[in-house]
Amino acid sequence: MTTQNQAGRARLHLIVSGRVQGVGFRFSACDEAKDLALAGWVRNIPSGEVEIVAEGSRESLQMLVAWAHLGTSSAHVTEVREDWLDFTGEFTEFRIR
């Protein structure tokens, strides 16, 4: 990341539970994150949940959280666990792992 002012930026770790695998959730999450100018990644985890790590503006991250509560039309989200962390600037793009 550049040496620009990082005020108002954060890192967010989400675990999304419910019917979120096999329903296009990761692909939609990736599109949403890119639309919000966030960087990081999304992946399925063995527990059947989806894990998201994203960095960017707090406002955009809050919008990603709101999206995660809804998910795709074929998903059924039952819980979204949030962990807010300090911005690191380690990511250059958002991708699916």
Secondary structure, DSSP 8 states (H G I E B T S, - for coil): --SS--TTEEEEEEEEEEE-SSSSHHHHHHHHHHHTT-EEEEEE-TTS-EEEEEEEEHHHHHHHHHHHHH--TT-EEEEEEEEEEE-----SSEEE-
